[in-house]
């Protein structure tokens, strides 16, 4: 009997790949518009490299970008980048299609709902609160706050403990095969790979850990029914078999 | 002959006292709305004390607020504070009355325009850019970037050097008697005290350094005319005489 469903946040609940790309591009455009002597492609590619090297939560991207472009420091350009980045981020922040409908349906089925995510706790909460999705979730576990990152078993076990449910009473839904699917499967949870966003074709070697693969969140309630033995045999769910 | 006019930024160009107050109050309200167990007055007063102690550019106000209230750390509450703070700040950010009209008039008179301000360079530029006031100014000097704070003579001398004008060819306009008026007068600039905002009755011991006192920026072009000997004798300017 499934009692709990856990979701990853980025590109499972919140549509963030597009947001980051648009925000970064607009930041570079605004820096150039305010006088930064660089061409767009060079600056954008340097920014992407920098983010790859320092991580997306590094808070001095635009300072370091100027250094990488051999430009003197100019707070006006940095401010132009920061403003455009934030304006764009908030404009593009939206939930993944069918999130709210699916969460409501699961709630009606009496399922406990949680989030298990990596990332900066304040930034992750900011997305949840701006989307006003917090009332749907009974628990939010953010790895940087817990002290371990997915796919470490500890964060999944901690999540199960919060709801006092066994691993086989819980489902993990996420877009990352390694951190979400392999991680949850290792502790014995049911797994649903949400094949979506920029990782739709990544880490395919971990696909064998996905019990189900979906491309639309609204397929989830049906999967819970299948797991509970209530599903129809002729279900059109893409059940992974191996 | 007056060739240049320099302005302070906060509460001279950008109306920021009200902005900070509204943003801080809304931050506390949103933290409480998201479950922070504190009453508004206690939390708001602790926040004000904290800002007084650590400065307004300290970037961990909300973390420290939780500590001061003896609450455990909760990134959700911090995020709720940050979101409300930023939304409110941008909603209330506006220019001081008659700024744009006055700047245009001074431009028409052939005057060079500059800003001399203290504070975090990126945050100060953010205000200028969000208000789209940057095209009006030929130079922006931010003390944290120059390495000295007002009223240090160096920042005023540096400003004069940027425009290649002598001190008595320049006017400083600001709301702070100590940092703006006393500071500029010490290097020999003409001074206009903009009696406005929360410092309208502060540091009165430095009022003797103000050549003129105004309560509306639109009085400025007339003052320049007076200084250039073009002004009418029966001007209603509040000329400070001592």
Interface residues (C-beta under 8 A of the other chain):
Chain A: X34 X75 X76 X78 X79 X80 X82 X83 X86 X121 X122 X123 X124 X125 X126 X128 X129 X130 X134 X140 X142 X145
Chain B: X34 X75 X76 X78 X79 X80 X82 X83 X86 X121 X122 X123 X124 X125 X126 X128 X129 X130 X134 X140 X142 X145
